[in-house]
Amino acid sequence: MTGNNCIEAAADHRGITIRESSDPHAVLTTDPTALRTFLRGMEEGRFHLSAG
C-alpha cells in the first residue's frame, strides 16, 4: 500500500468510531452490528467505487 490510505477505528462508550487518518476531525460512529453488515457487504462485492 502506498500513500496515506489509512483509517483508524476504536471502540468506546459511544460505539465504534472510525476516522480517516488524513482528516481526523471527520469521525463516523456506528455499532458493531452495522459495521459487521457493512464489512460483510464489502467482502461480497456489494459496493462499487468509481474513480473520480
mmCIF file of the N, C-alpha and C atoms, coordinates in Angstrom:
data_MODEL
# 
_entry.id   MODEL 
# 
loop_
_atom_site.group_PDB 
_atom_site.id 
_atom_site.type_symbol 
_atom_site.label_atom_id 
_atom_site.label_alt_id 
_atom_site.label_comp_id 
_atom_site.label_asym_id 
_atom_site.label_entity_id 
_atom_site.label_seq_id 
_atom_site.pdbx_PDB_ins_code 
_atom_site.Cartn_x 
_atom_site.Cartn_y 
_atom_site.Cartn_z 
_atom_site.occupancy 
_atom_site.B_iso_or_equiv 
_atom_site.pdbx_formal_charge 
_atom_site.auth_seq_id 
_atom_site.auth_comp_id 
_atom_site.auth_asym_id 
_atom_site.auth_atom_id 
_atom_site.pdbx_PDB_model_num 
ATOM 1   N N  . MET A 1 1  ? 0.844   -1.179 0.000   1.00 0.00 ? 1  MET A N  1 
ATOM 2   C CA . MET A 1 1  ? 0.000   0.000  0.000   1.00 0.00 ? 1  MET A CA 1 
ATOM 3   C C  . MET A 1 1  ? 0.884   1.234  0.000   1.00 0.00 ? 1  MET A C  1 
ATOM 4   N N  . THR A 1 2  ? 0.499   2.215  -0.749  1.00 0.00 ? 2  THR A N  1 
ATOM 5   C CA . THR A 1 2  ? 1.274   3.443  -0.829  1.00 0.00 ? 2  THR A CA 1 
ATOM 6   C C  . THR A 1 2  ? 0.441   4.616  -0.363  1.00 0.00 ? 2  THR A C  1 
ATOM 7   N N  . GLY A 1 3  ? 1.086   5.681  -0.011  1.00 0.00 ? 3  GLY A N  1 
ATOM 8   C CA . GLY A 1 3  ? 0.380   6.895  0.380   1.00 0.00 ? 3  GLY A CA 1 
ATOM 9   C C  . GLY A 1 3  ? -0.158  6.812  1.794   1.00 0.00 ? 3  GLY A C  1 
ATOM 10  N N  . ASN A 1 4  ? -1.148  7.647  2.060   1.00 0.00 ? 4  ASN A N  1 
ATOM 11  C CA . ASN A 1 4  ? -1.740  7.718  3.391   1.00 0.00 ? 4  ASN A CA 1 
ATOM 12  C C  . ASN A 1 4  ? -3.174  7.196  3.374   1.00 0.00 ? 4  ASN A C  1 
ATOM 13  N N  . ASN A 1 5  ? -3.376  6.034  2.806   1.00 0.00 ? 5  ASN A N  1 
ATOM 14  C CA . ASN A 1 5  ? -4.704  5.441  2.717   1.00 0.00 ? 5  ASN A CA 1 
ATOM 15  C C  . ASN A 1 5  ? -4.984  4.619  3.960   1.00 0.00 ? 5  ASN A C  1 
ATOM 16  N N  . CYS A 1 6  ? -5.246  5.290  5.076   1.00 0.00 ? 6  CYS A N  1 
ATOM 17  C CA . CYS A 1 6  ? -5.445  4.596  6.347   1.00 0.00 ? 6  CYS A CA 1 
ATOM 18  C C  . CYS A 1 6  ? -6.716  5.066  7.025   1.00 0.00 ? 6  CYS A C  1 
ATOM 19  N N  . ILE A 1 7  ? -7.365  4.135  7.719   1.00 0.00 ? 7  ILE A N  1 
ATOM 20  C CA . ILE A 1 7  ? -8.436  4.518  8.619   1.00 0.00 ? 7  ILE A CA 1 
ATOM 21  C C  . ILE A 1 7  ? -8.043  4.046  10.005  1.00 0.00 ? 7  ILE A C  1 
ATOM 22  N N  . GLU A 1 8  ? -8.601  4.695  10.992  1.00 0.00 ? 8  GLU A N  1 
ATOM 23  C CA . GLU A 1 8  ? -8.363  4.321  12.381  1.00 0.00 ? 8  GLU A CA 1 
ATOM 24  C C  . GLU A 1 8  ? -9.707  3.983  12.995  1.00 0.00 ? 8  GLU A C  1 
ATOM 25  N N  . ALA A 1 9  ? -9.768  2.913  13.764  1.00 0.00 ? 9  ALA A N  1 
ATOM 26  C CA . ALA A 1 9  ? -11.013 2.505  14.405  1.00 0.00 ? 9  ALA A CA 1 
ATOM 27  C C  . ALA A 1 9  ? -10.751 2.244  15.882  1.00 0.00 ? 9  ALA A C  1 
ATOM 28  N N  . ALA A 1 10 ? -11.752 2.557  16.712  1.00 0.00 ? 10 ALA A N  1 
ATOM 29  C CA . ALA A 1 10 ? -11.648 2.330  18.143  1.00 0.00 ? 10 ALA A CA 1 
ATOM 30  C C  . ALA A 1 10 ? -13.044 2.116  18.712  1.00 0.00 ? 10 ALA A C  1 
ATOM 31  N N  . ALA A 1 11 ? -13.123 1.335  19.768  1.00 0.00 ? 11 ALA A N  1 
ATOM 32  C CA . ALA A 1 11 ? -14.389 1.123  20.463  1.00 0.00 ? 11 ALA A CA 1 
ATOM 33  C C  . ALA A 1 11 ? -14.365 1.919  21.761  1.00 0.00 ? 11 ALA A C  1 
ATOM 34  N N  . ASP A 1 12 ? -15.478 2.578  22.054  1.00 0.00 ? 12 ASP A N  1 
ATOM 35  C CA . ASP A 1 12 ? -15.603 3.287  23.326  1.00 0.00 ? 12 ASP A CA 1 
ATOM 36  C C  . ASP A 1 12 ? -17.064 3.248  23.766  1.00 0.00 ? 12 ASP A C  1 
ATOM 37  N N  . HIS A 1 13 ? -17.433 4.057  24.744  1.00 0.00 ? 13 HIS A N  1 
ATOM 38  C CA . HIS A 1 13 ? -18.793 4.042  25.290  1.00 0.00 ? 13 HIS A CA 1 
ATOM 39  C C  . HIS A 1 13 ? -19.861 4.450  24.270  1.00 0.00 ? 13 HIS A C  1 
ATOM 40  N N  . ARG A 1 14 ? -19.469 5.139  23.189  1.00 0.00 ? 14 ARG A N  1 
ATOM 41  C CA . ARG A 1 14 ? -20.416 5.571  22.162  1.00 0.00 ? 14 ARG A CA 1 
ATOM 42  C C  . ARG A 1 14 ? -20.645 4.509  21.097  1.00 0.00 ? 14 ARG A C  1 
ATOM 43  N N  . GLY A 1 15 ? -19.778 3.534  21.019  1.00 0.00 ? 15 GLY A N  1 
ATOM 44  C CA . GLY A 1 15 ? -19.847 2.510  19.980  1.00 0.00 ? 15 GLY A CA 1 
ATOM 45  C C  . GLY A 1 15 ? -18.494 2.375  19.337  1.00 0.00 ? 15 GLY A C  1 
ATOM 46  N N  . ILE A 1 16 ? -18.477 2.224  18.040  1.00 0.00 ? 16 ILE A N  1 
ATOM 47  C CA . ILE A 1 16 ? -17.232 2.113  17.292  1.00 0.00 ? 16 ILE A CA 1 
ATOM 48  C C  . ILE A 1 16 ? -17.049 3.411  16.511  1.00 0.00 ? 16 ILE A C  1 
ATOM 49  N N  . THR A 1 17 ? -15.911 4.033  16.687  1.00 0.00 ? 17 THR A N  1 
ATOM 50  C CA . THR A 1 17 ? -15.618 5.260  15.963  1.00 0.00 ? 17 THR A CA 1 
ATOM 51  C C  . THR A 1 17 ? -14.564 4.959  14.895  1.00 0.00 ? 17 THR A C  1 
ATOM 52  N N  . ILE A 1 18 ? -14.762 5.555  13.731  1.00 0.00 ? 18 ILE A N  1 
ATOM 53  C CA . ILE A 1 18 ? -13.872 5.349  12.593  1.00 0.00 ? 18 ILE A CA 1 
ATOM 54  C C  . ILE A 1 18 ? -13.532 6.718  12.016  1.00 0.00 ? 18 ILE A C  1 
ATOM 55  N N  . ARG A 1 19 ? -12.265 6.911  11.688  1.00 0.00 ? 19 ARG A N  1 
ATOM 56  C CA . ARG A 1 19 ? -11.870 8.179  11.059  1.00 0.00 ? 19 ARG A CA 1 
ATOM 57  C C  . ARG A 1 19 ? -10.777 7.936  10.049  1.00 0.00 ? 19 ARG A C  1 
ATOM 58  N N  . GLU A 1 20 ? -10.702 8.826  9.097   1.00 0.00 ? 20 GLU A N  1 
ATOM 59  C CA . GLU A 1 20 ? -9.641  8.829  8.083   1.00 0.00 ? 20 GLU A CA 1 
ATOM 60  C C  . GLU A 1 20 ? -8.427  9.498  8.721   1.00 0.00 ? 20 GLU A C  1 
ATOM 61  N N  . SER A 1 21 ? -7.283  8.860  8.656   1.00 0.00 ? 21 SER A N  1 
ATOM 62  C CA . SER A 1 21 ? -6.104  9.400  9.331   1.00 0.00 ? 21 SER A CA 1 
ATOM 63  C C  . SER A 1 21 ? -5.690  10.769 8.786   1.00 0.00 ? 21 SER A C  1 
ATOM 64  N N  . SER A 1 22 ? -5.970  11.050 7.517   1.00 0.00 ? 22 SER A N  1 
ATOM 65  C CA . SER A 1 22 ? -5.583  12.343 6.957   1.00 0.00 ? 22 SER A CA 1 
ATOM 66  C C  . SER A 1 22 ? -6.606  13.443 7.266   1.00 0.00 ? 22 SER A C  1 
ATOM 67  N N  . ASP A 1 23 ? -7.784  13.070 7.808   1.00 0.00 ? 23 ASP A N  1 
ATOM 68  C CA . ASP A 1 23 ? -8.810  14.044 8.192   1.00 0.00 ? 23 ASP A CA 1 
ATOM 69  C C  . ASP A 1 23 ? -9.397  13.627 9.535   1.00 0.00 ? 23 ASP A C  1 
ATOM 70  N N  . PRO A 1 24 ? -8.632  13.769 10.628  1.00 0.00 ? 24 PRO A N  1 
ATOM 71  C CA . PRO A 1 24 ? -9.041  13.246 11.926  1.00 0.00 ? 24 PRO A CA 1 
ATOM 72  C C  . PRO A 1 24 ? -10.284 13.903 12.527  1.00 0.00 ? 24 PRO A C  1 
ATOM 73  N N  . HIS A 1 25 ? -10.743 15.011 11.963  1.00 0.00 ? 25 HIS A N  1 
ATOM 74  C CA . HIS A 1 25 ? -11.933 15.670 12.511  1.00 0.00 ? 25 HIS A CA 1 
ATOM 75  C C  . HIS A 1 25 ? -13.230 15.081 11.958  1.00 0.00 ? 25 HIS A C  1 
ATOM 76  N N  . ALA A 1 26 ? -13.149 14.333 10.870  1.00 0.00 ? 26 ALA A N  1 
ATOM 77  C CA . ALA A 1 26 ? -14.324 13.667 10.306  1.00 0.00 ? 26 ALA A CA 1 
ATOM 78  C C  . ALA A 1 26 ? -14.410 12.273 10.924  1.00 0.00 ? 26 ALA A C  1 
ATOM 79  N N  . VAL A 1 27 ? -15.362 12.095 11.841  1.00 0.00 ? 27 VAL A N  1 
ATOM 80  C CA . VAL A 1 27 ? -15.475 10.847 12.586  1.00 0.00 ? 27 VAL A CA 1 
ATOM 81  C C  . VAL A 1 27 ? -16.848 10.234 12.347  1.00 0.00 ? 27 VAL A C  1 
ATOM 82  N N  . LEU A 1 28 ? -16.872 8.946  12.075  1.00 0.00 ? 28 LEU A N  1 
ATOM 83  C CA . LEU A 1 28 ? -18.095 8.178  11.916  1.00 0.00 ? 28 LEU A CA 1 
ATOM 84  C C  . LEU A 1 28 ? -18.255 7.306  13.152  1.00 0.00 ? 28 LEU A C  1 
ATOM 85  N N  . THR A 1 29 ? -19.436 7.309  13.742  1.00 0.00 ? 29 THR A N  1 
ATOM 86  C CA . THR A 1 29 ? -19.711 6.444  14.881  1.00 0.00 ? 29 THR A CA 1 
ATOM 87  C C  . THR A 1 29 ? -20.787 5.448  14.475  1.00 0.00 ? 29 THR A C  1 
ATOM 88  N N  . THR A 1 30 ? -20.561 4.174  14.783  1.00 0.00 ? 30 THR A N  1 
ATOM 89  C CA . THR A 1 30 ? -21.504 3.124  14.426  1.00 0.00 ? 30 THR A CA 1 
ATOM 90  C C  . THR A 1 30 ? -21.554 2.091  15.543  1.00 0.00 ? 30 THR A C  1 
ATOM 91  N N  . ASP A 1 31 ? -22.364 1.065  15.351  1.00 0.00 ? 31 ASP A N  1 
ATOM 92  C CA . ASP A 1 31 ? -22.414 -0.012 16.339  1.00 0.00 ? 31 ASP A CA 1 
ATOM 93  C C  . ASP A 1 31 ? -21.857 -1.289 15.701  1.00 0.00 ? 31 ASP A C  1 
ATOM 94  N N  . PRO A 1 32 ? -21.524 -2.287 16.511  1.00 0.00 ? 32 PRO A N  1 
ATOM 95  C CA . PRO A 1 32 ? -20.895 -3.495 15.966  1.00 0.00 ? 32 PRO A CA 1 
ATOM 96  C C  . PRO A 1 32 ? -21.728 -4.200 14.889  1.00 0.00 ? 32 PRO A C  1 
ATOM 97  N N  . THR A 1 33 ? -23.029 -4.248 15.048  1.00 0.00 ? 33 THR A N  1 
ATOM 98  C CA . THR A 1 33 ? -23.872 -4.929 14.068  1.00 0.00 ? 33 THR A CA 1 
ATOM 99  C C  . THR A 1 33 ? -23.830 -4.236 12.715  1.00 0.00 ? 33 THR A C  1 
ATOM 100 N N  . ALA A 1 34 ? -23.958 -2.924 12.699  1.00 0.00 ? 34 ALA A N  1 
ATOM 101 C CA . ALA A 1 34 ? -23.923 -2.175 11.444  1.00 0.00 ? 34 ALA A CA 1 
ATOM 102 C C  . ALA A 1 34 ? -22.560 -2.288 10.774  1.00 0.00 ? 34 ALA A C  1 
ATOM 103 N N  . LEU A 1 35 ? -21.498 -2.214 11.551  1.00 0.00 ? 35 LEU A N  1 
ATOM 104 C CA . LEU A 1 35 ? -20.156 -2.330 10.977  1.00 0.00 ? 35 LEU A CA 1 
ATOM 105 C C  . LEU A 1 35 ? -19.948 -3.722 10.405  1.00 0.00 ? 35 LEU A C  1 
ATOM 106 N N  . ARG A 1 36 ? -20.378 -4.745 11.105  1.00 0.00 ? 36 ARG A N  1 
ATOM 107 C CA . ARG A 1 36 ? -20.253 -6.111 10.617  1.00 0.00 ? 36 ARG A CA 1 
ATOM 108 C C  . ARG A 1 36 ? -21.006 -6.285 9.290   1.00 0.00 ? 36 ARG A C  1 
ATOM 109 N N  . THR A 1 37 ? -22.209 -5.737 9.206   1.00 0.00 ? 37 THR A N  1 
ATOM 110 C CA . THR A 1 37 ? -23.000 -5.824 7.977   1.00 0.00 ? 37 THR A CA 1 
ATOM 111 C C  . THR A 1 37 ? -22.288 -5.117 6.826   1.00 0.00 ? 37 THR A C  1 
ATOM 112 N N  . PHE A 1 38 ? -21.744 -3.940 7.091   1.00 0.00 ? 38 PHE A N  1 
ATOM 113 C CA . PHE A 1 38 ? -21.014 -3.195 6.069   1.00 0.00 ? 38 PHE A CA 1 
ATOM 114 C C  . PHE A 1 38 ? -19.786 -3.972 5.585   1.00 0.00 ? 38 PHE A C  1 
ATOM 115 N N  . LEU A 1 39 ? -19.001 -4.493 6.521   1.00 0.00 ? 39 LEU A N  1 
ATOM 116 C CA . LEU A 1 39 ? -17.794 -5.236 6.141   1.00 0.00 ? 39 LEU A CA 1 
ATOM 117 C C  . LEU A 1 39 ? -18.142 -6.504 5.365   1.00 0.00 ? 39 LEU A C  1 
ATOM 118 N N  . ARG A 1 40 ? -19.201 -7.178 5.758   1.00 0.00 ? 40 ARG A N  1 
ATOM 119 C CA . ARG A 1 40 ? -19.638 -8.361 5.028   1.00 0.00 ? 40 ARG A CA 1 
ATOM 120 C C  . ARG A 1 40 ? -20.028 -7.983 3.594   1.00 0.00 ? 40 ARG A C  1 
ATOM 121 N N  . GLY A 1 41 ? -20.722 -6.866 3.440   1.00 0.00 ? 41 GLY A N  1 
ATOM 122 C CA . GLY A 1 41 ? -21.096 -6.398 2.109   1.00 0.00 ? 41 GLY A CA 1 
ATOM 123 C C  . GLY A 1 41 ? -19.885 -6.086 1.255   1.00 0.00 ? 41 GLY A C  1 
ATOM 124 N N  . MET A 1 42 ? -18.865 -5.506 1.857   1.00 0.00 ? 42 MET A N  1 
ATOM 125 C CA . MET A 1 42 ? -17.629 -5.226 1.115   1.00 0.00 ? 42 MET A CA 1 
ATOM 126 C C  . MET A 1 42 ? -16.987 -6.525 0.650   1.00 0.00 ? 42 MET A C  1 
ATOM 127 N N  . GLU A 1 43 ? -16.903 -7.501 1.548   1.00 0.00 ? 43 GLU A N  1 
ATOM 128 C CA . GLU A 1 43 ? -16.300 -8.786 1.193   1.00 0.00 ? 43 GLU A CA 1 
ATOM 129 C C  . GLU A 1 43 ? -17.055 -9.471 0.057   1.00 0.00 ? 43 GLU A C  1 
ATOM 130 N N  . GLU A 1 44 ? -18.363 -9.280 0.013   1.00 0.00 ? 44 GLU A N  1 
ATOM 131 C CA . GLU A 1 44 ? -19.200 -9.906 -1.010  1.00 0.00 ? 44 GLU A CA 1 
ATOM 132 C C  . GLU A 1 44 ? -19.259 -9.090 -2.296  1.00 0.00 ? 44 GLU A C  1 
ATOM 133 N N  . GLY A 1 45 ? -18.591 -7.942 -2.338  1.00 0.00 ? 45 GLY A N  1 
ATOM 134 C CA . GLY A 1 45 ? -18.550 -7.121 -3.544  1.00 0.00 ? 45 GLY A CA 1 
ATOM 135 C C  . GLY A 1 45 ? -19.829 -6.344 -3.821  1.00 0.00 ? 45 GLY A C  1 
ATOM 136 N N  . ARG A 1 46 ? -20.579 -6.001 -2.791  1.00 0.00 ? 46 ARG A N  1 
ATOM 137 C CA . ARG A 1 46 ? -21.836 -5.266 -2.972  1.00 0.00 ? 46 ARG A CA 1 
ATOM 138 C C  . ARG A 1 46 ? -21.641 -3.794 -3.309  1.00 0.00 ? 46 ARG A C  1 
ATOM 139 N N  . PHE A 1 47 ? -20.468 -3.266 -3.050  1.00 0.00 ? 47 PHE A N  1 
ATOM 140 C CA . PHE A 1 47 ? -20.219 -1.845 -3.265  1.00 0.00 ? 47 PHE A CA 1 
ATOM 141 C C  . PHE A 1 47 ? -19.248 -1.669 -4.420  1.00 0.00 ? 47 PHE A C  1 
ATOM 142 N N  . HIS A 1 48 ? -19.538 -0.741 -5.299  1.00 0.00 ? 48 HIS A N  1 
ATOM 143 C CA . HIS A 1 48 ? -18.679 -0.492 -6.449  1.00 0.00 ? 48 HIS A CA 1 
ATOM 144 C C  . HIS A 1 48 ? -18.248 0.969  -6.410  1.00 0.00 ? 48 HIS A C  1 
ATOM 145 N N  . LEU A 1 49 ? -16.982 1.198  -6.251  1.00 0.00 ? 49 LEU A N  1 
ATOM 146 C CA . LEU A 1 49 ? -16.447 2.552  -6.226  1.00 0.00 ? 49 LEU A CA 1 
ATOM 147 C C  . LEU A 1 49 ? -15.948 2.911  -7.605  1.00 0.00 ? 49 LEU A C  1 
ATOM 148 N N  . SER A 1 50 ? -16.280 4.099  -8.026  1.00 0.00 ? 50 SER A N  1 
ATOM 149 C CA . SER A 1 50 ? -15.777 4.577  -9.312  1.00 0.00 ? 50 SER A CA 1 
ATOM 150 C C  . SER A 1 50 ? -14.775 5.690  -9.078  1.00 0.00 ? 50 SER A C  1 
ATOM 151 N N  . ALA A 1 51 ? -13.744 5.711  -9.866  1.00 0.00 ? 51 ALA A N  1 
ATOM 152 C CA . ALA A 1 51 ? -12.707 6.732  -9.733  1.00 0.00 ? 51 ALA A CA 1 
ATOM 153 C C  . ALA A 1 51 ? -13.262 8.094  -10.165 1.00 0.00 ? 51 ALA A C  1 
ATOM 154 N N  . GLY A 1 52 ? -12.757 9.117  -9.494  1.00 0.00 ? 52 GLY A N  1 
ATOM 155 C CA . GLY A 1 52 ? -13.086 10.445 -9.961  1.00 0.00 ? 52 GLY A CA 1 
ATOM 156 C C  . GLY A 1 52 ? -13.882 11.208 -9.042  1.00 0.00 ? 52 GLY A C  1 
# 
